[in-house]
């Protein structure tokens, strides 16, 4: 069971950094992540640089509520059914026709991956930021994802403007989310189970 009690000062400092265009390392409902305000293209660019990742490989974003999806993407009926199914593990859906987020987060076909987070800290971050939050694994591209804080490489920690304190000692088993791409016509494909 994941810890849900976080330090308000930790939250406030993370929000300050995000609002000022910075990047953070933080716990999510899957692996540890690197994040920024998903509407800030310069901050997104810094994450690509930190991860040493090509900006043609899009990153997903977190939202705190499915009710906010319509503002950022088209939500085909198939996606609504997937969300209503309450999967047994976190699920990222790649939606068509992304808008109101940084252009360098949007894939060449106009889509973006969004996960509705249920984890306390990342959910509160999104809600209080009032914007989607980039969520990409806290690792250099091509290296293993950090399932626990202790697995995060020093280069990633040093490259962030703030490293959250919440859940640093937590070693609850976790895994990356399921990824499903839903097309505008309602067809879909499972990218990762």
C-alpha positions in Angstrom: 0.0 0.0 0.0 1.5 3.3 -1.0 2.0 6.1 1.5 -0.6 8.9 1.0 0.6 11.4 3.6 3.0 14.0 2.2 4.7 17.0 3.6 3.0 20.3 2.6 6.4 22.1 2.4 7.6 19.5 0.0 4.5 20.0 -2.1 4.8 23.8 -2.0 8.4 23.8 -3.1 7.6 21.4 -6.0 4.8 23.7 -7.1 7.0 26.8 -6.9 9.6 25.2 -9.1 7.0 24.0 -11.6 5.4 27.4 -11.8 8.8 29.0 -12.4 9.4 26.7 -15.4 11.7 24.2 -13.5 11.8 20.5 -13.6 11.3 18.1 -10.7 12.0 14.5 -9.8 8.9 13.0 -8.1 7.1 9.8 -7.2 4.2 8.7 -9.4 1.6 5.9 -9.5 4.2 3.8 -11.4 8.0 4.5 -11.4 9.8 7.7 -10.2 9.4 10.4 -12.7 10.9 13.6 -14.1 8.3 16.3 -14.6 7.5 19.8 -15.5 4.5 22.0 -16.4 3.2 20.3 -19.6 2.3 23.6 -21.1 5.8 25.0 -20.8 7.8 24.1 -24.0 11.1 25.3 -22.6 10.8 23.1 -19.5 9.8 20.2 -21.7 13.0 20.8 -23.8 15.1 20.7 -20.6 13.7 17.3 -19.8 14.6 15.9 -23.2 18.1 17.3 -22.7 18.4 15.8 -19.2 17.2 12.4 -20.4 19.4 12.6 -23.5 16.4 11.7 -25.5 15.4 12.6 -29.0 12.5 15.1 -28.9 10.8 13.0 -31.6 10.0 10.4 -28.8 7.0 11.9 -27.0 6.6 11.9 -23.3 3.3 11.3 -21.5 1.5 13.6 -19.1 -0.5 13.2 -15.9 -3.9 14.7 -15.0 -5.6 14.4 -11.7 -9.1 14.0 -13.2 -10.7 12.4 -16.3 -13.1 15.4 -16.3 -10.2 17.6 -17.6 -9.4 15.4 -20.6 -11.7 17.2 -23.1 -9.7 20.4 -22.8 -6.5 18.7 -23.9 -7.6 16.0 -26.3 -10.5 14.4 -28.2 -11.8 11.5 -26.1 -13.3 8.8 -28.3 -16.0 6.6 -26.8 -13.5 3.7 -26.7 -11.3 5.7 -24.4 -14.2 6.5 -22.1 -15.0 2.8 -21.9 -11.4 2.0 -21.1 -11.3 4.6 -18.3 -14.6 3.3 -16.9 -13.3 -0.3 -16.8 -11.1 0.6 -13.7 -8.0 -1.4 -14.7 -6.0 -3.3 -12.1 -2.9 -1.3 -12.9 -2.2 2.3 -14.1 -3.2 2.9 -17.7 -1.9 5.5 -20.1 -4.1 6.2 -23.1 -2.7 7.9 -26.2 -5.5 10.3 -27.4 -5.9 12.0 -30.8 -5.9 15.7 -31.4 -3.8 17.1 -28.5 -4.1 20.8 -27.8 -3.3 23.3 -25.0 0.0 21.6 -24.1 3.5 22.2 -25.2 4.0 21.4 -28.9 7.1 19.4 -28.2 5.0 16.9 -26.2 2.7 16.2 -29.2 3.5 13.3 -31.4 3.8 13.8 -35.2 0.3 12.4 -35.6 -1.2 15.0 -33.2 -1.6 12.5 -30.3 -0.4 12.6 -26.7 -0.3 10.0 -23.9 -2.2 10.9 -20.8 -2.6 9.0 -17.5 -5.1 9.9 -14.8 -3.0 9.5 -11.7 -4.4 8.0 -8.5 -1.2 8.4 -6.5 -1.6 11.1 -3.7 1.4 13.3 -4.4 1.2 13.5 -8.2 -2.6 13.9 -8.1 -2.2 16.8 -5.7 0.6 18.3 -7.8 -1.6 18.3 -10.9 -4.7 19.6 -9.1 -2.8 22.5 -7.4 -0.7 23.3 -10.5 -4.0 23.4 -12.5 -2.2 22.0 -15.5 -1.0 18.6 -16.8 2.3 17.4 -15.5 5.0 15.8 -17.7 5.8 12.3 -16.4 8.7 10.5 -17.9 10.8 7.9 -16.1 13.6 9.3 -13.9 16.5 7.8 -16.0 18.8 8.6 -18.9 17.2 7.4 -22.1 17.9 3.7 -22.8 18.8 2.9 -19.2 16.4 1.1 -16.7 13.6 3.0 -15.1 13.9 3.9 -11.4 11.3 1.8 -9.5 12.6 3.2 -6.2 14.3 6.5 -5.3 17.6 4.8 -4.6 17.8 3.6 -8.2 17.8 7.2 -9.7 21.1 8.1 -11.3 23.0 11.0 -9.8 23.0 12.8 -13.2 19.2 12.9 -13.1 19.1 14.1 -9.5 21.6 16.8 -10.2 19.9 17.9 -13.4 16.6 18.6 -11.7 15.7 21.9 -10.0 13.9 20.1 -7.2 13.9 16.5 -5.9 10.7 15.7 -3.9 11.2 14.1 -0.5 7.9 12.2 -0.5 8.2 8.3 -0.7 12.0 8.3 -0.9 12.1 5.3 1.5 9.1 3.5 -0.1 10.0 0.3 -1.9 6.5 -0.9 -2.7 6.7 -2.9 -5.9 5.6 -0.9 -9.0 5.7 -1.2 -12.7 5.2 1.0 -15.8 1.6 1.6 -16.9 -0.3 -0.2 -19.6 -0.3 1.9 -22.8 -3.2 1.9 -25.2 -3.5 4.1 -28.3 -7.0 5.0 -29.2 -7.7 6.5 -32.6 -10.3 9.1 -33.5 -12.4 6.4 -35.2 -12.5 4.4 -31.9 -10.1 1.7 -33.0 -7.3 1.0 -30.6 -4.0 -0.9 -30.2 -2.2 -2.1 -27.0 1.3 -0.6 -27.1 2.4 -2.1 -23.7 0.6 -4.5 -21.5 
